[in-house]
Amino acid sequence: MTRLGKVFVMLNLVLSLMLGATAFGVYTNGLDFSDTPAKGSVPAGKLVPVKAELEDTLKQIPTVENSWQTARAELLAREDKRRAERDWYTQQLGKVVTEKGNVQEVDQNAEKAAEQRREQERARTGILPPAALPVLADARDAGGANLMGLPFYVARLESLRMENAAVRKQLDEKLKEDTVLTKRLAGDPENPRARGLRQQVAEERVKRAGIIDEQGIAQGMLVNSTVESELIYKRLEELERRIAELVRYLKKKHSVDAPAGGR
């Protein structure tokens, strides 16, 4: 036998002794996984406490099942009540959307009182009773006026839109009229020949000032002509007087009849 074979034989022997010692230890200190009850110094099997716990759990099943059945019955009753209440809430919401009259809202005071009664009932019985349908009251806005249904406000909004459209139309007409009057007053920049009233008034003022100046000049000339007329008239009277004196002198000295001139 070679040296390698001797080594393998010795390893086989060592492993066999180790496994044998392990098996002996397991045998002497082994655990009993059966449901054998304890006898003397021999402890009970591992299944004994498991079976005891299982039996205790099975004893609690009826209590738990009764509680579950009660809760399930209450849940089904609440579901039936919820379906009925859902129809009621749908009807109330439909009134808000379809009716033009006053709408209603939850009465907060009545709701608080009902919630307090429910809490008192739960404190007395340990079970919170289901909430009843809320008490409704007329809904009001911040100003205290009654709130109406959606169709009322839709109709009101349409009416206000029509009024707004009419007012805007009037404003457009007034704007056009204002534009025309402004052009008449100040003139049209796009048409230089179209003179505005302001320009015409300014031109008329200039003309009036010129007329007043001319009137002043004419008034002065009239005064001058009047004065000159008076002087000429006085000179004419003086000439007539001198002519009359000459006629009298010729008639007296020379007996000559000369015709007297006159106006």
HELIX and SHEET records of a PDB file:
HELIX    1   1 ARG A    3  THR A   28  1                                  26    
HELIX    2   2 LEU A   47  THR A   98  1                                  52    
HELIX    3   3 GLN A  108  THR A  125  1                                  18    
HELIX    4   4 LEU A  150  ALA A  186  1                                  37    
HELIX    5   5 LEU A  197  LYS A  253  1                                  57    
SHEET    1   A 2 GLN A 104  VAL A 106  0                                        
SHEET    2   A 2 LEU A 136  ASP A 138 -1                                        
END                                                                             
